[in-house]
Each structure stands twice: as C-alpha cells, then as structure tokens.
Amino acid sequence: MYDVIVIGGGPGGYAGAIRASQLGAKAVLVECAEMGGTCVLRGCIPSKIWLRAANLLDQSRKAGDFGLNLTVNAVDFSAILARKQGVSNDIRMGMEALLQNNGVDVIRGKAVFKSGTKIEVDGKPVEGKNIIIATGSMLDFPDTPGLREAAFTTDQLLDMTSVPASILITDATYLGVEMAYLLCVLGSKVTLAVPESRILPSEDQDTSQRIAQSLRDRGVEIIARHTLESVSKAGAGFSGKLTAGGKERIVEVEKVLVSGRKPNTDGLGLEAAGVKCNADGSIQVNERVRTSVPTVYAAGDVTGGAMLSHAASAMAICAAENCMGKNSKFPAHLVSRAMWTSPEMGSVGLSEEEAEKKGYEVETGGFPYSINGYAMLRGEVDGAVKVVSNAKTGEILGVHIVGANASELVGEAVLAMQLECTVSELAKGFRVHPAFCETVVDAARDAAGWALYLPKR
C-alpha cells in the first residue's frame, strides 16, 4: 500500500512524487512512456532551443549596429536537433536520478483506475491512500476537412530539417504566436489567421498589440476574425478556406500548423473512480486541486486552462502536501505566462480589461523600454511594462511586460503579488543600473502617480 500514487512523469508528476516523498510518503510514480512528459520531450525545452536559435539569428542581423560584421552562411538544422535531443536527454536522466535519490518507486506502464484508491498498471494492481493524476496533454487534431494531408504538427516542427516555404497558423495563443515568430525568422512566409479579434486574446490588449506589431514588422500577415473551414490540395501546396461573416478568403500555403492541446484522459478509466470532468474533457479540481473524489487529485494540463509546466509543478506540490495532511491552496492568480518571441512577453494576474470587468476601479502605470538606458544601449527598445492596480487600495492586480528578458522580469511581479506588495511599496524600491528590471519599478511609480522619467500626465 502506497501513501501516494502519481500517474504521469512530466513536470507535475515528477514534482508531486518528490514532494510527497519529502513529507514522508511511500510514493510511486507510474509512467507509460519516457520520463519528462510534453515539457521536456515535445514542448517547453525543445521549442525554446529552436527559439534560442532563431533569436541568435535575429540578433546576428543587427550586429552591424555594434560594429560587428557577421555573416550567417546557413542554419544547421542537424546541429539544432542534436542539441535539442541532448538537452532533453540530460534533463530526463536527471529527473530519473532524483526520483531514485528521493526513494520514489517508478513503475512503467499504462495506469487505469479501478476505484478512488486502486489502479491497474498493465493489468497489475497498485493500491494507494491517495492518487495524483498528472497525465498532461496531447495534440488536439481538429476535424477540419482536408487538414490531415496539409498538417505540420508541433511534434514535426520540433524535428524539422527544413522550414516550410509558407505556412498557415490558426492558433491565437502562445503556442501559435511563438511558432509564427520562429518560422518567420527561419525563412517561412507566415500567415496567422485567428478567429478572435486579436492574437493573444486572454492577454492585456496592449500586450497583444505590441506582439502583433513585432510580428508584422517581420513580415507575418495577421488575419483576425477568420476561421479555417477547410483545406484542399492546390498544386504543390494547399489552399486554406477562411471564412468571416459569410465571406470567404483563400490562403495558399505549403503547410498548415496544428498546435492545439487537449487534456490527456483517454483510457484512464476515470468513470470507475467517479472523477468528474468538464465539457472539454479536463478534470474538475477545487482550490486544493482535489477532484470530485476526496482521495484523488489532479495537476497540470489534465485540468485544462493555459497548460503551463510551472503551473503543473506548483499544482502537484499542492496536491502532494494535501495528500500528506497539509491544507495547501493553489494560488492560481500567481501563475505567470511567458512567450519567447522577440521581444519576449511576460505577464501575471489580471489584464486591464479583466480587472474592469470584475468591477475594480483600475489605475494603470506604464514605462516604455525606449527610455530605459540598458534597453537603449543594447538596441532592444521595443516594449513596455504595464502595472494594473486597484485604485482604492493599491493592490497589484496584474503586470504585463513586452520586451527583452520579460520572461525573467515577470518573476519580480509574481513575488510582489505573492507578498501582497502594494504599488506604492513597489515604487519605493530601486534596482541596479543600468538594467531592464528598472522598468518594473518605474512602471509602479507611474501607477503610484510619481513617475520620475516620464512627462507629467
């Protein structure tokens, strides 16, 4: 009898199993494939290696501004793939070693629920006092007519040895936008057609506009309010039929990107345990990440939402602690989002639009990269920091960053919100100079009404 059974060996399951063991649990992790999950094998790590290559290529084209005459003769796709595989393997082996170091048993095989405390792994029974589901997500292939023949999946992209000459992307979220940037920099003609009124519809409107403009400046065509209805063969490529308000538009491309994800619950036998799911197949959880069954918890992509690996890890830690008698809550409002385009994006909390819809009296402050000394000297002046706050209390409701190092800078905002820092308190801080992090404090000063380096309002 185990104290905790963890199903899934991605970032969530791995963190949950180790945390349970740290708290004295006899823990077991069940994984039907390689350790690492989507993040390590087919997501975060591989995609950021490709994006790093694209970013270096992008930077090399601006080297002349710093007196460097550089010439990139070619992109060595085999070298990128070798690095991708090497880094993923190193992380996977490190995960396996740490599980062993923490005394976590590992069982290879497919888990199927028999009750709220029992599973079978390839037909063999395993019993535990509590179970954490961390099975992640899988590629969500739309049933759009003709799409399968034209499809270029994210899995294929991460193993590509050349880029499509042209590609249609219909994903308005982080995944689609990152891939639009990557493929564009590597030489594809990219069309980004989205059903929403803008890309990144869940982000602050200013963020969406800045990222959209950066993509347009690189040659990406963005078509809003259009839905892909069908794909058909057209010469050496394909024609994508887009519709908007009854009108049609045809886009001819070599490939169509398929990047959507859906919760991986197929074949788990959740009904046998009585675990309830949402309409999209994601598992319902409460603030303690407990499912409808008291002994079963769920963490990460399998619960739906933004599907971010750091959220999966945090949720699984919360689950493990609750399995071991603690009373932990998952702080969903502190889940940061990031995007490794150029410029980068980093955000946490509510957008200005969301805050207003929730009834807050909103105060915002902003600071552009264009007058930050470090951004200026580095030639990375695109972007800005925006702070959204409660005008009555000074509570920081959200921070939205577009610019160099945004994925790192957003950590300052997360910490400030975690410690319930007010705008006035953040504004009183100071940072090393010159540095990008000064922009966060400067934006807070603007929200507090005493910006030093901006014209008077």
C-alpha positions as CSV (number, residue, x, y, z in Angstrom):
1,M,0.0,0.0,0.0
2,Y,1.4,3.3,-1.1
3,D,0.7,6.6,0.6
4,V,0.7,8.4,-2.8
5,I,0.4,7.1,-6.3
6,V,1.3,9.6,-9.0
7,I,0.2,9.0,-12.6
8,G,2.4,10.7,-15.1
9,G,6.1,11.5,-15.3
10,G,6.1,15.1,-16.6
11,P,7.0,18.3,-14.6
12,G,3.8,17.9,-12.5
13,G,4.1,14.2,-11.6
14,Y,7.8,14.4,-11.0
15,A,7.5,17.4,-8.6
16,G,4.5,15.8,-6.8
17,A,6.2,12.5,-6.3
18,I,9.3,14.1,-4.9
19,R,7.4,16.5,-2.6
20,A,5.3,13.6,-1.3
21,S,8.5,11.6,-0.5
22,Q,10.0,14.7,1.3
23,L,7.0,14.7,3.5
24,G,7.5,11.0,4.4
25,A,5.2,9.3,1.9
26,K,5.8,5.9,0.4
27,A,5.4,7.2,-3.1
28,V,5.2,5.6,-6.6
29,L,5.2,7.2,-10.0
30,V,3.6,5.5,-12.9
31,E,4.7,6.4,-16.4
32,C,3.8,4.7,-19.7
33,A,6.5,6.3,-21.8
34,E,9.7,8.3,-21.3
35,M,10.1,10.4,-18.2
36,G,9.8,14.1,-18.8
37,G,6.4,14.5,-20.4
38,T,5.5,17.0,-23.0
39,C,7.6,19.8,-21.5
40,V,10.9,18.0,-21.7
41,L,10.3,15.9,-24.7
42,R,8.0,17.7,-27.1
43,G,7.3,21.2,-25.6
44,C,9.0,23.7,-23.4
45,I,12.6,22.6,-23.7
46,P,12.8,21.6,-27.3
47,S,10.8,24.6,-28.5
48,K,13.0,27.0,-26.5
49,I,16.1,25.6,-28.1
50,W,14.6,26.3,-31.5
51,L,13.6,29.8,-30.4
52,R,17.0,30.4,-29.0
53,A,18.5,29.6,-32.4
54,A,16.0,31.9,-34.1
55,N,16.8,34.7,-31.6
56,L,20.5,34.4,-32.2
57,L,19.9,34.5,-35.9
58,D,17.7,37.6,-35.4
59,Q,20.4,39.3,-33.3
60,S,23.1,38.5,-35.8
61,R,21.3,40.6,-38.4
62,K,21.6,43.6,-36.1
63,A,25.3,43.0,-35.2
64,G,26.3,45.8,-37.6
65,D,24.8,48.3,-35.2
66,F,27.6,47.4,-32.8
67,G,30.4,47.3,-35.3
68,L,30.4,43.6,-35.9
69,N,30.4,42.4,-39.5
70,L,28.8,39.0,-39.2
71,T,27.7,36.6,-41.9
72,V,25.5,33.6,-41.2
73,N,26.1,31.2,-44.2
74,A,23.4,28.7,-43.3
75,V,21.2,27.2,-40.5
76,D,22.5,23.8,-39.5
77,F,19.2,22.0,-38.6
78,S,21.1,18.8,-37.7
79,A,23.1,20.7,-35.0
80,I,19.9,22.2,-33.6
81,L,18.3,18.8,-33.4
82,A,21.3,17.3,-31.8
83,R,21.3,20.0,-29.1
84,K,17.6,19.6,-28.6
85,Q,17.9,15.8,-28.1
86,G,21.0,16.2,-25.9
87,V,19.4,18.7,-23.5
88,S,16.2,16.8,-23.3
89,N,18.1,13.6,-22.5
90,D,20.1,15.3,-19.8
91,I,17.0,16.6,-18.1
92,R,15.2,13.3,-18.4
93,M,18.1,11.4,-16.9
94,G,18.4,14.0,-14.1
95,M,14.7,13.5,-13.3
96,E,15.1,9.7,-13.1
97,A,18.1,10.1,-10.9
98,L,16.3,12.5,-8.5
99,L,13.3,10.2,-8.2
100,Q,15.6,7.4,-7.2
101,N,17.5,9.7,-4.8
102,N,14.2,10.5,-3.1
103,G,13.2,6.9,-2.8
104,V,10.3,7.2,-5.2
105,D,9.4,3.9,-6.9
106,V,8.8,4.0,-10.6
107,I,6.5,1.7,-12.5
108,R,6.5,1.6,-16.3
109,G,3.1,1.0,-17.9
110,K,-0.4,2.3,-18.5
111,A,-2.4,3.2,-15.4
112,V,-6.2,2.5,-15.4
113,F,-8.4,3.4,-12.4
114,K,-10.4,0.7,-10.6
115,S,-11.5,2.9,-7.7
116,G,-10.5,6.1,-5.9
117,T,-7.6,4.2,-4.3
118,K,-6.8,1.5,-6.7
119,I,-5.3,1.4,-10.2
120,E,-4.0,-1.3,-12.5
121,V,-0.8,-0.9,-14.4
122,D,-0.8,-3.1,-17.5
123,G,-3.1,-5.4,-15.6
124,K,-1.2,-5.5,-12.3
125,P,-3.0,-4.0,-9.2
126,V,-1.4,-1.0,-7.4
127,E,-3.1,0.5,-4.3
128,G,-2.6,3.8,-2.5
129,K,-4.2,6.0,0.0
130,N,-4.2,8.9,-2.4
131,I,-3.7,9.3,-6.1
132,I,-2.4,12.3,-8.1
133,I,-3.3,12.5,-11.8
134,A,-0.7,14.3,-13.8
135,T,-1.0,12.8,-17.3
136,G,-0.6,16.1,-19.1
137,S,-2.0,16.8,-22.6
138,M,-1.8,15.6,-26.1
139,L,-2.1,17.1,-29.6
140,D,-5.6,18.1,-30.4
141,F,-6.2,17.5,-34.1
142,P,-9.1,19.4,-35.4
143,D,-11.6,17.7,-37.7
144,T,-11.3,20.4,-40.4
145,P,-11.9,18.8,-43.8
146,G,-8.7,18.2,-45.7
147,L,-6.4,19.3,-42.8
148,R,-4.6,16.0,-42.2
149,E,-2.8,15.9,-45.5
150,A,-1.7,19.5,-45.1
151,A,-0.9,19.3,-41.4
152,F,2.5,20.3,-40.0
153,T,2.2,19.4,-36.2
154,T,4.3,20.9,-33.5
155,D,5.9,17.5,-33.0
156,Q,7.0,17.5,-36.6
157,L,8.2,21.1,-36.3
158,L,10.5,20.3,-33.4
159,D,12.1,17.6,-35.6
160,M,12.2,19.5,-38.8
161,T,15.3,19.5,-41.1
162,S,14.0,22.4,-43.2
163,V,11.2,25.0,-42.8
164,P,8.1,25.1,-45.0
165,A,8.3,27.8,-47.6
166,S,4.9,29.1,-46.4
167,I,2.6,28.1,-43.6
168,L,-0.8,28.9,-42.2
169,I,-1.2,29.1,-38.4
170,T,-4.7,29.4,-36.8
171,D,-3.7,29.3,-33.2
172,A,-4.0,32.7,-31.4
173,T,-2.4,31.6,-28.2
174,Y,1.2,31.5,-27.0
175,L,2.0,28.3,-29.0
176,G,0.8,29.6,-32.3
177,V,2.4,33.1,-31.8
178,E,5.8,31.6,-30.8
179,M,5.8,29.3,-33.8
180,A,4.8,32.2,-36.1
181,Y,7.9,34.1,-34.9
182,L,10.2,31.0,-35.1
183,L,9.2,30.0,-38.6
184,C,9.2,33.6,-39.9
185,V,12.8,34.2,-38.6
186,L,13.9,30.9,-40.2
187,G,12.5,31.9,-43.6
188,S,8.9,30.8,-43.8
189,K,6.2,33.1,-45.2
190,V,3.8,33.0,-42.3
191,T,0.0,33.8,-42.3
192,L,-1.5,33.9,-38.9
193,A,-5.3,33.7,-39.2
194,V,-7.3,33.7,-35.9
195,P,-11.0,33.6,-35.1
196,E,-10.6,36.2,-32.4
197,S,-10.4,39.9,-32.9
198,R,-6.7,39.8,-32.0
199,I,-3.9,37.4,-31.2
200,L,-3.3,36.5,-27.5
201,P,-7.0,37.3,-26.6
202,S,-6.5,36.3,-23.0
203,E,-3.7,38.8,-22.5
204,D,-3.8,42.6,-22.0
205,Q,-4.8,44.4,-25.1
206,D,-1.6,46.5,-25.1
207,T,0.5,43.3,-24.9
208,S,-1.4,41.8,-27.9
209,Q,-0.9,44.9,-30.0
210,R,2.8,45.1,-29.3
211,I,3.4,41.5,-30.1
212,A,1.3,41.7,-33.2
213,Q,3.2,44.7,-34.5
214,S,6.5,43.0,-33.9
215,L,5.3,40.0,-36.0
216,R,4.0,42.3,-38.8
217,D,7.4,44.1,-38.8
218,R,9.0,40.7,-39.6
219,G,6.6,40.0,-42.4
220,V,3.9,37.9,-40.7
221,E,0.5,38.5,-42.1
222,I,-2.1,38.6,-39.4
223,I,-5.8,38.0,-40.4
224,A,-8.2,38.5,-37.5
225,R,-11.8,37.2,-37.2
226,H,-11.3,34.4,-39.7
227,T,-12.0,30.7,-39.1
228,L,-10.4,27.9,-41.1
229,E,-13.3,25.9,-42.7
230,S,-11.4,23.5,-45.0
231,V,-8.2,22.7,-46.7
232,S,-7.8,21.4,-50.2
233,K,-4.9,20.4,-52.5
234,A,-3.6,23.1,-54.7
235,G,-0.6,22.4,-57.0
236,A,2.4,21.6,-54.8
237,G,0.7,23.0,-51.7
238,F,-2.7,23.6,-50.2
239,S,-5.5,26.1,-50.2
240,G,-7.0,27.0,-46.9
241,K,-10.5,28.4,-47.0
242,L,-11.1,31.1,-44.3
243,T,-14.5,32.5,-43.5
244,A,-15.6,35.6,-41.7
245,G,-19.2,36.8,-41.6
246,G,-20.2,34.7,-44.5
247,K,-17.4,35.9,-46.7
248,E,-14.6,33.6,-47.9
249,R,-10.9,34.2,-48.3
250,I,-8.4,31.7,-49.7
251,V,-4.8,31.4,-48.5
252,E,-2.3,29.2,-50.4
253,V,0.5,27.7,-48.4
254,E,2.8,24.7,-48.3
255,K,1.6,23.5,-44.8
256,V,-0.9,24.3,-42.0
257,L,0.3,24.2,-38.4
258,V,-1.5,22.0,-35.9
259,S,-0.5,23.1,-32.4
260,G,-3.6,22.8,-30.1
261,R,-3.5,20.7,-27.0
262,K,-6.2,18.8,-25.1
263,P,-6.2,17.1,-21.7
264,N,-4.8,13.5,-21.8
265,T,-7.5,11.5,-20.0
266,D,-8.1,8.8,-22.7
267,G,-8.2,5.3,-21.3
268,L,-7.6,6.3,-17.7
269,G,-10.9,4.8,-16.5
270,L,-11.9,7.9,-14.6
271,E,-15.5,6.9,-14.5
272,A,-14.6,3.8,-12.4
273,A,-13.3,6.2,-9.7
274,G,-16.1,8.7,-10.1
275,V,-13.8,11.5,-11.1
276,K,-15.8,14.3,-12.8
277,C,-14.6,16.1,-15.9
278,N,-15.5,19.3,-17.6
279,A,-17.1,19.5,-21.1
280,D,-13.7,19.8,-22.7
281,G,-12.5,16.6,-21.1
282,S,-10.4,18.3,-18.4
283,I,-10.6,17.1,-14.8
284,Q,-12.5,19.3,-12.4
285,V,-10.5,20.4,-9.3
286,N,-11.0,22.8,-6.4
287,E,-8.6,25.3,-4.9
288,R,-6.8,22.4,-3.2
289,V,-6.5,20.6,-6.6
290,R,-8.8,17.9,-5.2
291,T,-11.1,16.2,-7.7
292,S,-14.7,15.2,-7.0
293,V,-13.3,12.1,-5.3
294,P,-11.6,13.0,-1.9
295,T,-8.7,10.6,-2.4
296,V,-7.9,11.8,-6.0
297,Y,-6.1,14.9,-7.0
298,A,-5.2,16.3,-10.5
299,A,-2.4,18.7,-11.6
300,G,-1.3,20.4,-14.7
301,D,-2.5,20.2,-18.3
302,V,-5.0,17.4,-17.5
303,T,-7.0,20.1,-15.6
304,G,-7.2,22.3,-18.7
305,G,-6.6,26.1,-18.7
306,A,-3.4,27.6,-20.0
307,M,-1.4,24.3,-19.8
308,L,1.9,25.6,-18.4
309,S,4.5,23.3,-16.9
310,H,5.4,25.6,-14.0
311,A,1.7,25.6,-13.1
312,A,1.7,21.8,-13.3
313,S,4.6,21.6,-10.9
314,A,3.0,24.0,-8.4
315,M,-0.3,22.2,-8.5
316,A,1.3,18.8,-8.0
317,I,3.3,20.2,-5.0
318,C,0.0,21.4,-3.6
319,A,-1.6,18.0,-4.2
320,A,1.2,16.1,-2.6
321,E,1.1,18.3,0.5
322,N,-2.7,17.8,0.9
323,C,-2.2,14.1,0.4
324,M,0.1,14.2,3.4
325,G,-2.3,16.0,5.7
326,K,-1.5,19.6,5.0
327,N,-4.0,22.3,4.0
328,S,-2.4,23.9,0.9
329,K,-4.2,26.0,-1.7
330,F,-3.0,26.5,-5.2
331,P,-2.6,30.3,-5.9
332,A,-3.9,30.3,-9.4
333,H,-3.7,34.2,-9.6
334,L,0.1,33.9,-9.4
335,V,0.5,31.7,-12.5
336,S,2.7,33.7,-14.8
337,R,2.7,33.5,-18.6
338,A,5.7,34.0,-20.9
339,M,6.5,33.9,-24.5
340,W,10.0,33.6,-26.0
341,T,9.4,35.7,-29.1
342,S,11.4,38.8,-29.8
343,P,10.5,40.9,-28.0
344,E,9.6,38.5,-25.2
345,M,6.3,38.6,-23.3
346,G,5.8,38.0,-19.6
347,S,2.6,38.6,-17.6
348,V,0.8,37.7,-14.4
349,G,-2.6,38.4,-13.0
350,L,-5.4,40.4,-14.5
351,S,-5.4,42.4,-17.7
352,E,-6.8,46.0,-17.5
353,E,-9.9,44.7,-19.3
354,E,-10.4,41.8,-16.9
355,A,-9.9,44.0,-13.9
356,E,-12.6,46.4,-15.1
357,K,-15.0,43.6,-15.8
358,K,-14.5,42.3,-12.3
359,G,-15.6,45.7,-11.0
360,Y,-12.3,47.2,-9.8
361,E,-11.6,50.9,-10.0
362,V,-8.5,50.5,-12.0
363,E,-5.3,52.5,-12.0
364,T,-2.5,51.7,-14.5
365,G,1.1,52.7,-14.9
366,G,3.5,52.1,-17.7
367,F,7.1,52.6,-18.6
368,P,8.5,52.1,-22.2
369,Y,11.7,50.3,-22.9
370,S,12.6,53.1,-25.3
371,I,13.8,55.3,-22.5
372,N,15.4,52.6,-20.3
373,G,19.2,53.1,-20.5
374,Y,20.0,49.5,-20.7
375,A,17.5,48.8,-23.4
376,M,18.9,51.7,-25.4
377,L,22.5,50.7,-25.1
378,R,21.6,47.1,-26.1
379,G,19.4,48.2,-29.0
380,E,16.4,46.4,-27.6
381,V,14.0,49.3,-27.2
382,D,10.8,47.5,-28.3
383,G,8.3,47.0,-25.5
384,A,7.0,48.4,-22.2
385,V,5.9,47.4,-18.7
386,K,2.3,47.9,-17.6
387,V,1.1,47.7,-14.0
388,V,-2.6,47.2,-13.3
389,S,-3.7,48.1,-9.8
390,N,-6.7,48.7,-7.6
391,A,-7.0,52.5,-7.4
392,K,-8.6,52.3,-3.9
393,T,-6.2,50.0,-2.2
394,G,-3.0,50.0,-4.3
395,E,-3.2,46.2,-4.7
396,I,-1.3,45.0,-7.7
397,L,-3.8,43.1,-9.9
398,G,-1.6,42.3,-12.8
399,V,1.7,43.1,-14.5
400,H,2.2,42.9,-18.3
401,I,5.7,43.1,-19.9
402,V,6.7,43.1,-23.5
403,G,10.4,43.4,-24.1
404,A,13.8,41.9,-23.7
405,N,14.1,39.5,-20.7
406,A,10.3,39.8,-20.0
407,S,10.2,36.1,-19.1
408,E,12.6,36.8,-16.2
409,L,11.3,40.2,-15.2
410,V,7.8,38.9,-14.6
411,G,9.2,37.0,-11.6
412,E,9.5,40.3,-9.8
413,A,5.8,40.9,-10.3
414,V,5.0,37.4,-9.1
415,L,7.0,37.9,-5.9
416,A,5.4,41.3,-5.4
417,M,1.9,39.9,-5.7
418,Q,2.8,36.8,-3.6
419,L,3.9,39.1,-0.8
420,E,0.9,41.3,-1.3
421,C,3.1,44.3,-2.0
422,T,1.2,47.5,-3.0
423,V,2.0,49.7,-5.9
424,S,3.4,52.3,-3.5
425,E,5.7,49.8,-1.9
426,L,7.0,48.5,-5.2
427,A,7.5,52.1,-6.3
428,K,9.8,52.8,-3.3
429,G,12.2,50.0,-4.5
430,F,15.3,50.5,-6.5
431,R,17.3,48.3,-8.8
432,V,20.8,48.0,-10.2
433,H,21.6,50.5,-13.0
434,P,21.6,50.0,-15.9
435,A,19.3,47.1,-16.1
436,F,15.9,46.0,-17.6
437,C,14.5,45.4,-14.1
438,E,14.4,49.2,-13.5
439,T,11.4,49.3,-15.8
440,V,9.2,47.4,-13.4
441,V,9.8,49.9,-10.6
442,D,9.4,52.8,-13.0
443,A,6.0,51.4,-14.1
444,A,5.0,51.1,-10.5
445,R,6.0,54.7,-9.8
446,D,3.8,55.8,-12.7
447,A,0.9,53.8,-11.3
448,A,1.5,55.4,-7.9
449,G,1.4,58.9,-9.6
450,W,5.1,60.0,-9.3
451,A,6.9,58.7,-12.3
452,L,10.4,60.4,-12.4
453,Y,11.4,59.7,-16.0
454,L,8.1,60.3,-17.8
455,P,6.4,63.6,-18.8
456,K,3.7,64.9,-16.4
457,R,0.3,63.5,-17.1
